Amino acid sequence: MINLENIGLIRQGKWILDQINWQVKAGEHWVLLGLNGAGKTALLHMLSAYHFPAQGSIEVLGRKFGKDPLGEELRQEIGLVSQTIKSRFYDSDSAYQIVLSGGFASIGLYETPTDQMRARAQQLLKDLGCFHYANRAYYTLSQGEKQRVMIARALMGQPKLLILDEPTNGLDFLATEKLLDAVERIASRPDAPTILYVTHHVNEILPLFDKILMLKEGKVYRSGNKDELLSEQTLSAFFETDIQLTWQNNRPQIWRK
Ligand SMILES: Nc1ncnc2c1ncn2[C@@H]1O[C@H](COP(=O)(O)OP(=O)(O)OP(=O)(O)O)[C@@H](O)[C@H]1O
C-alpha cells in the first residue's frame, strides 16, 4: 500500500524528513507517534501528494511518485482528515451535505447525488454517531461533532487508506473517547480501509492498531509491532524521560516517573 525508500523532504533549507523507510501492507493499521515538530504532518501530506520528496522513492496505492499521475487521482483513494488541509465547503452546509460532498472528490460539490450515495452518507452518519445532528449546519457543531462528520466525509469515497491527523486535537475527554469508538467501528467494517492514526498521545493507541511508526526529529526512531515497541525502555528512550507504562482495557497509559 505504501512503500517509502530513503525519503527526504526539505523545507527552507532544512531536512524536515530524512532517510525515511517505511512499508505499509493492506490490512495493517498504523499509529504514527511523535512529539510536536517530529514531521508527522509533513509525512502524511507527502503520502497525499501535497509534498514531493527531494530524495528517495515513494509509492502509494500502487502509484509511483514521479512516474504515475498523482494529485486528485490519488487523493480520491485516500481519506485524509487533517486540520491543515482546508476542504471545499461552506460552514452553513449541513453535516449531511458535507458528508455527501465527500462522494464528489473529482467532479465538484453540487452534482446530483445518486440514491446509493445518499444511503451511504446516511449509513456513515449513523456509524460515526452523527445521525441525530445530520441536518444541523456544520458551524453549529462542537469540535468533536465536526471531527466525526469529517471522518464520515472522508469515508464517502470508499478510500483504501484513511489518514487521521491528530483527530482528537482540541477535544475533551468524552469527545475523544467517542471519536475513538468511531475509529473502532470503522476498523471493524468488512470494507475497512487501512488506517493511519497520527497522535502524540500514547493512550489513544487502540487495540486495533498493530503497528507503530515512531518519528523523531524528521527520522524514523523505530517502526514495527506495537507489542515490541510499547515498552517502558523504548518509550523512555524515545521521549528522553523516565516513563512508567501501564495497560487499561488493552490501552497503554504513560506517566513520567
Ligand atoms: N513550510 C515549512 N517551512 C519550514 N519549516 C517547516 C515547514 N513545514 C514544516 N516545517 C517544520 O518541519 C518540522 C515538522 O513539522 P510537522 O508539522 O510535520 O510536525 P508534526 O510532527 O506534525 O508536529 P505537530 O505534532 O506539532 O503537529 C517542524 O519543525 C516544522 O517547523
The ligand as an SDF file (V2000), in Angstrom:
LIG
                    3D

 31 33  0  0  0  0  0  0  0  0999 V2000
    6.9080   25.0180    5.1080 N   0  0  0  0  0  0  0  0  0  0  0  0
    7.7950   24.8500    6.0800 C   0  0  0  0  0  0  0  0  0  0  0  0
    8.8900   25.6230    6.1800 N   0  0  0  0  0  0  0  0  0  0  0  0
    9.7870   25.4450    7.1680 C   0  0  0  0  0  0  0  0  0  0  0  0
    9.7030   24.5060    8.1130 N   0  0  0  0  0  0  0  0  0  0  0  0
    8.6250   23.6810    8.0780 C   0  0  0  0  0  0  0  0  0  0  0  0
    7.6120   23.8070    7.0600 C   0  0  0  0  0  0  0  0  0  0  0  0
    6.6790   22.8640    7.2860 N   0  0  0  0  0  0  0  0  0  0  0  0
    7.0830   22.1910    8.3860 C   0  0  0  0  0  0  0  0  0  0  0  0
    8.2420   22.6880    8.8580 N   0  0  0  0  0  0  0  0  0  0  0  0
    8.9920   22.2180   10.0470 C   0  0  0  0  0  0  0  0  0  0  0  0
    9.1620   20.8220    9.9210 O   0  0  0  0  0  0  0  0  0  0  0  0
    9.0530   20.1720   11.1800 C   0  0  0  0  0  0  0  0  0  0  0  0
    7.9910   19.0890   11.1270 C   0  0  0  0  0  0  0  0  0  0  0  0
    6.6910   19.6940   11.0320 O   0  0  0  0  0  0  0  0  0  0  0  0
    5.3520   18.8520   11.1130 P   0  0  0  0  0  0  0  0  0  0  0  0
    4.2080   19.8150   11.0470 O   0  0  0  0  0  0  0  0  0  0  0  0
    5.3850   17.7700   10.0950 O   0  0  0  0  0  0  0  0  0  0  0  0
    5.4460   18.2190   12.5690 O   0  0  0  0  0  0  0  0  0  0  0  0
    4.3960   17.3430   13.3850 P   0  0  0  0  0  0  0  0  0  0  0  0
    5.1000   16.1140   13.8220 O   0  0  0  0  0  0  0  0  0  0  0  0
    3.1450   17.1510   12.5810 O   0  0  0  0  0  0  0  0  0  0  0  0
    4.1460   18.2640   14.6320 O   0  0  0  0  0  0  0  0  0  0  0  0
    2.7920   18.5880   15.4860 P   0  0  0  0  0  0  0  0  0  0  0  0
    2.5460   17.4030   16.3650 O   0  0  0  0  0  0  0  0  0  0  0  0
    3.1840   19.7860   16.2680 O   0  0  0  0  0  0  0  0  0  0  0  0
    1.6890   18.8530   14.5110 O   0  0  0  0  0  0  0  0  0  0  0  0
    8.7660   21.2820   12.1820 C   0  0  0  0  0  0  0  0  0  0  0  0
    9.9820   21.6500   12.7950 O   0  0  0  0  0  0  0  0  0  0  0  0
    8.2260   22.4220   11.3310 C   0  0  0  0  0  0  0  0  0  0  0  0
    8.5110   23.6770   11.9060 O   0  0  0  0  0  0  0  0  0  0  0  0
  1  2  1  0
  2  3  1  0
  2  7  2  0
  3  4  2  0
  4  5  1  0
  5  6  2  0
  6  7  1  0
  6 10  1  0
  7  8  1  0
  8  9  2  0
  9 10  1  0
 10 11  1  0
 11 12  1  0
 11 30  1  0
 12 13  1  0
 13 14  1  0
 13 28  1  0
 14 15  1  0
 15 16  1  0
 16 17  2  0
 16 18  1  0
 16 19  1  0
 19 20  1  0
 20 21  2  0
 20 22  1  0
 20 23  1  0
 23 24  1  0
 24 25  2  0
 24 26  1  0
 24 27  1  0
 28 29  1  0
 28 30  1  0
 30 31  1  0
M  END
$$$$
